[in-house]
Amino acid sequence: MNFLNYFCIFFIFTIVLLNPTLCLDNGFETEGQEFHVNNYTANAQAHQQVKYFADGYFIVVWESYGQDGDEYGIFAQMFESDRTKRGTEFQVNDYTSDRQYRPVVAIFPSKKFIVVWESNGQDGSGYGIFAQVFDFDRTKIGSEFQVNEYTNSDQSGPAIAILDNDKFIITWQTESQDGNGGGIFAQAFSSLDYSKIGSEFQVNTYTTNSQYNPTISAFANNDYIIAWESAEQDGSGYGIFSQVFSGADHSKIGSEFQANDYTTDQQKNAVVLALPNDNFMIAWSSEGQDGSYAGVYAQLFSGADQSKIGSEFQVSNYTDGSQSYHAAASFPNSNFVITWTSDNGQDGSADGIYAQMFSGYDAVKIGSEFLVNNYTFSDQEWPDTAVFSNTEFIIVWESHNQGGSDWEVYAQMYQGEFSPTPTPTPTPTPTPTPTPTPSSNDTSFSNKIAINLFLIFAILIFYHFF
């Protein structure tokens, strides 16, 4: 066999190995390779969010610098269920002066969708909250509209939840409106004509210092929960607090309550997730709790009375540096996935994207935490995730210099089914034998065999020619 024959075999074998289907130990595997979301690549595209339509289509929204002619603007791309793009990426915002950024998106049962963002200067005073409704064919329904009534200073950080009673709720943070620093406010809307229902209302009861970064999720009975971070309310820095509301009249159900037990330093950046089994989960970033700078922690609650189910738990196993900027999504079977940014070189470079599956009944981990991004050079940050069914989900993130131009948006789809959780057998525990800790991005057994074969093949070529 001549050198050309060896080279062709080596090339084909290498291509196969560089594009494996990664099998995870939670029953899922990657569905194809990670893919590029945005077409416009100049400057930065970042702060992305993803949502599924009921029939498997999905949409990604993000902010893009310079694309609308003046600093940041909001853009989106729809996809078919097989990841092919449905049409071209399109501009969401009509008002383009200064900055429009940090978009969120939600899907109505009718397949219409709404994008909400913060816009600088558009409401006459600092940042304000604006929104635009679209039909499934991407045509705008009406004009973009202002969400906030109070316009002094800044209103920013919107979040949205769709209810099944023809309503939707948008919440945000606002400066000085509650009389003391930042506070959390919300507004109910009709899903039929997108008009406001009543006036905007205050979410937080405790108003001392500041409350920031609201997150919202709706229960199956149309009640909803909003969580946020509050300064000094738990006695030490920021802590995580939450309030349940009636979906019928938006009155408070019970009192606001603290999510975090560990209160030293800061607990910030809450993510709340209502589960189909009527439980709910709140996750946050906690400084110093895991022995390093910051780690992701969470607590499972009963939706019936907001009582805690078990103790707060550590989401990430890897603790060096920071694990933060997290997102979560629930499966129809009430399991859920949390994804986050991990720095300090866990993926072999700088920041990378990791994820972990959990049971929605007892918060037990399903499988190991796993590396999401295939491209690991430089930074991958700010993940978001959405679930289509018990057998499919997606994670999106921003990646630095992967496409050759600052920050761009990438995504990875997963398919499979959950591995059953084994029932423990009451047998005496033997003395453990030390075993290597599996890598968080460990491949399946078949992939390990392929890698070993690759090394053997390379050695054979080396000895043949040298």
Secondary structure, DSSP 8 states (H G I E B T S, - for coil): --HHHHHHHHHHHHHHHHS---B-TTSEEE-S--EE--S--SS-EEEEEEEE-TTS-EEEEEEEESTTSSSEEEEEEEE-TTS-EEEEEEE--S--SS-EEEEEEEE-TTS-EEEEEEEESTTSSSEEEEEEEE-TTS-EEEEEEE--S--SS-EEEEEEEE-SSSEEEEEEEEESTTSSSEEEEEEEEETTT--EEEEEEE--S--SS-EEEEEEEE-TTS-EEEEEEEESTTSSSEEEEEEEE-TTT--EEEEEEE--S--SS-EEEEEEEE-TTSEEEEEEEEESTTSSSEEEEEEEEETTT--EEEEEEE--S--SSBEEEEEEEE-TTS-EEEEEEE-TTTTSSS-EEEEEEE-TTT--EEEEEEE--S--SS-EEEEEEEEEETTEEEEEEEEESSSSSSEEEEEEEEEE-----------------------TT---HHHHHHHHHHHHHHHHHHHHH-
